[in-house]
Amino acid sequence: MRGADLIGADLRDTDLTDADLTGAFFLTQPQVNAARGSAGTRLPGSVTRPGHWTAWV
């Protein structure tokens, strides 16, 4: 998903397991918090890995 424009995207319950979001544009913390991910999901420095993601690892 590098280079994807995520402005306004609804990521609720989206499975981002092992996705590379490092180059995604307009990714916000609320979007990440609403999604599912794993230790392998790569995030840009502007957002942090939600604590609840460990449940899906």
C-alpha positions as CSV (number, residue, x, y, z in Angstrom):
1,M,0.0,0.0,0.0
2,R,3.0,2.3,-0.3
3,G,2.0,5.4,-2.2
4,A,-1.7,4.9,-1.5
5,D,-3.8,8.0,-0.8
6,L,-5.8,7.1,2.3
7,I,-7.4,10.5,3.0
8,G,-10.9,9.8,4.3
9,A,-10.5,6.0,4.0
10,D,-12.6,3.9,6.3
11,L,-10.2,1.3,7.7
12,R,-12.5,-0.1,10.3
13,D,-11.8,-3.9,10.7
14,T,-9.5,-3.8,7.7
15,D,-6.8,-6.5,8.0
16,L,-3.5,-4.8,7.5
17,T,-1.5,-7.8,8.7
18,D,2.1,-7.6,7.2
19,A,1.1,-4.6,5.0
20,D,3.7,-1.9,4.2
21,L,2.1,1.5,4.9
22,T,5.4,3.4,5.2
23,G,4.7,5.4,2.1
24,A,1.0,5.8,2.4
25,F,-0.3,9.4,2.2
26,F,-2.7,10.9,4.8
27,L,-2.8,7.9,7.1
28,T,-4.0,9.0,10.5
29,Q,-3.8,7.4,13.9
30,P,-7.6,7.0,14.2
31,Q,-7.6,5.0,10.9
32,V,-4.8,2.7,12.2
33,N,-6.5,2.3,15.6
34,A,-9.7,1.1,13.8
35,A,-7.9,-1.5,11.7
36,R,-6.3,-4.8,12.5
37,G,-2.6,-5.4,12.1
38,S,0.4,-7.4,13.2
39,A,4.0,-7.1,14.3
40,G,4.8,-7.4,10.6
41,T,2.7,-4.3,9.6
42,R,5.0,-1.5,8.6
43,L,3.8,2.0,9.6
44,P,5.1,5.5,8.8
45,G,6.7,7.4,11.6
46,S,3.7,9.7,11.9
47,V,1.5,6.9,13.6
48,T,2.2,4.4,16.3
49,R,1.3,0.7,16.5
50,P,-1.9,0.3,18.5
51,G,-1.6,-1.9,21.6
52,H,-4.6,-4.0,20.6
53,W,-2.8,-5.3,17.4
54,T,-1.0,-7.8,19.5
55,A,-4.3,-9.8,19.8
56,W,-4.0,-10.6,16.0
57,V,-0.4,-11.5,16.0
